[in-house]
Each structure stands twice: as C-alpha cells, then as structure tokens.
Amino acid sequence: MLYTIIQHAHSGWRWVVLILLVWAIVSAFGKWRSGASFTEADRKRAFFAMTATHLQLLFGLVLYFISPYVKFADDTMKDPLLRFYTVEHIFIMALAIFVISGGYRRSLGRATDTAKFKTQFYYFLIGLLLILAGIPWPFREGLSGAWF
C-alpha cells in the first residue's frame, strides 16, 4: 500500500517538476536574450523548480528502498529492468538534481543579470535533458513505466 502511494506520488509529481523546469528555462532564456533585470520573482521561479526536483528525489529515495525493482544481487546487472531502477535511474536523476542545484547556486553569485539568466538557462536545460533521459517512459520497452 505504501509502495503504491509513493509510486503514484513520484510518478505524478514528475509532471510538476517538468512544468516548473520548462517554465524556468523558457523564462530565463527570454529574459537573458532581452536583457531584463533579475528580480525576486525570477529567483523564486528558479527556487521552486529546484525545490520540486528535491521533493521528487525524496519520493524516489523512499521508493528506492521499498521497490521490488531495486535489487542488489549477482544478476541485477544482467536484467535490464533491475539494472535501470537499481543503478541507471537513480544515478541519472541524482546527477540532474546536482546540476540543477549547482546552476541555481551559481546563478545567484553571478555579477550581472544577464549572466544569472544565462547560467540558469544552461544548467536547468542540462538538468531537464538528463531527467527526460532517465524517466521510465511507457514507450521505453521493458521498463514498466506509466504516464501517471
């Protein structure tokens, strides 16, 4: 029961993460290119996107320890499903969150508003691409992923 609840929360929350990241990326790109001033609203937008990824990580860590798809056995690396959830998924997602968090922190330390937006844009875009690559989408054969 707990597994199902956390699994649905993790799967559904991904859409919030993706929407917030796209919003932050599009906003940063537009403001970077237009030379707009970096405001508190811009900082909060990036902060909410980063925080959403951290909450997703918490859901994922709970799942990691209770999931039937995570196994530490001799044959784990031979089974694509077990390998994906035990090694690949958590590594890619942790890397993405590390990149996004680093980009958020680095952007705040930049001297100019343009540099802040540019830093957020690139780091968040790289993080988003990693996340998209690491999601077990339903069309990825053999990963048992779902849309929600």
C-alpha positions in Angstrom: 0.0 0.0 0.0 2.8 2.5 1.0 4.7 1.5 -2.1 1.7 2.2 -4.4 1.0 5.6 -2.8 4.7 6.7 -3.0 4.9 5.4 -6.6 1.9 7.4 -7.7 3.2 10.5 -5.9 6.6 10.1 -7.5 5.1 9.4 -11.0 2.6 12.3 -10.8 5.0 14.8 -9.3 7.2 14.3 -12.3 4.8 16.5 -14.3 5.0 19.3 -11.7 8.8 19.1 -12.0 8.8 19.1 -15.8 6.4 22.0 -16.0 8.4 24.1 -13.4 11.7 23.4 -15.1 10.3 24.3 -18.6 8.8 27.5 -17.2 12.1 28.4 -15.5 14.1 27.6 -18.7 11.8 29.5 -21.0 11.7 32.5 -18.7 15.5 32.5 -18.2 16.1 32.3 -21.9 13.7 35.1 -22.7 15.0 37.4 -20.1 18.6 36.6 -20.9 18.0 37.5 -24.6 16.0 40.6 -23.8 18.5 41.9 -21.2 15.8 42.1 -18.5 16.6 42.8 -14.8 16.8 39.8 -12.5 14.1 40.2 -9.9 13.0 38.4 -6.8 10.2 36.7 -8.9 13.0 35.3 -11.1 14.9 33.9 -8.1 11.7 32.3 -6.7 10.8 30.7 -10.1 14.2 29.0 -10.2 14.0 28.1 -6.5 10.6 26.5 -6.9 11.8 24.5 -9.9 14.9 23.3 -7.9 12.8 22.6 -4.8 10.4 20.5 -6.8 13.3 18.3 -8.0 14.4 17.9 -4.4 11.0 16.7 -3.3 10.9 14.3 -6.3 14.3 13.0 -5.1 12.8 12.3 -1.6 9.9 10.4 -3.1 12.4 8.5 -5.2 14.7 7.6 -2.3 11.7 6.2 -0.4 10.9 4.1 -3.4 14.5 3.0 -3.8 14.4 1.2 -0.5 11.0 -0.4 -0.8 10.7 -1.1 -4.6 10.6 -4.6 -5.9 12.5 -3.3 -8.9 15.6 -2.4 -6.8 17.7 -5.5 -6.0 21.3 -6.0 -5.1 22.0 -9.4 -6.4 24.6 -11.1 -8.7 22.3 -11.0 -11.7 21.0 -7.4 -11.3 23.3 -6.0 -14.0 22.1 -8.7 -16.4 18.5 -7.8 -16.1 17.7 -4.5 -17.9 14.7 -3.7 -15.7 16.6 -4.3 -12.4 19.7 -2.5 -13.7 17.7 0.5 -14.8 16.0 1.0 -11.4 18.9 -0.1 -9.2 21.6 1.9 -11.0 20.8 3.9 -14.0 17.6 5.8 -12.9 18.9 6.9 -9.5 22.3 7.9 -11.0 20.9 10.0 -13.8 18.3 11.7 -11.6 20.8 12.4 -8.8 23.1 13.9 -11.4 20.3 16.0 -12.9 19.4 17.4 -9.4 23.0 18.1 -8.7 23.3 20.1 -12.0 20.1 22.0 -11.3 21.0 22.8 -7.7 24.5 23.9 -8.8 23.1 26.1 -11.5 20.7 27.7 -9.1 23.5 28.5 -6.6 26.0 29.6 -9.4 23.4 31.9 -11.0 22.8 33.8 -7.7 26.5 34.5 -7.5 26.9 36.0 -11.0 27.7 39.7 -11.2 25.2 40.7 -14.0 21.6 39.9 -14.5 22.3 38.6 -18.0 24.9 36.1 -16.5 22.3 35.0 -13.9 19.7 34.2 -16.6 22.3 32.6 -18.9 23.6 30.3 -16.1 20.1 29.3 -15.0 19.2 28.6 -18.6 22.1 26.3 -19.4 22.2 24.4 -16.1 18.4 23.9 -15.9 18.3 22.8 -19.5 21.0 20.2 -19.0 19.2 19.0 -15.8 15.9 18.8 -17.7 17.5 16.8 -20.6 19.0 14.4 -18.0 15.6 14.0 -16.3 13.9 13.3 -19.6 16.5 10.7 -20.5 16.2 9.0 -17.1 12.4 8.8 -16.9 11.0 5.3 -17.5 8.5 6.5 -20.1 5.8 4.0 -21.2 7.3 3.8 -24.7 10.6 2.7 -23.3 10.3 -1.0 -23.8 10.8 -3.3 -20.8 10.8 -0.6 -18.1 7.2 -0.8 -16.9 6.8 2.9 -16.8 3.4 4.7 -16.8 2.2 8.2 -17.7 1.0 8.8 -14.1 
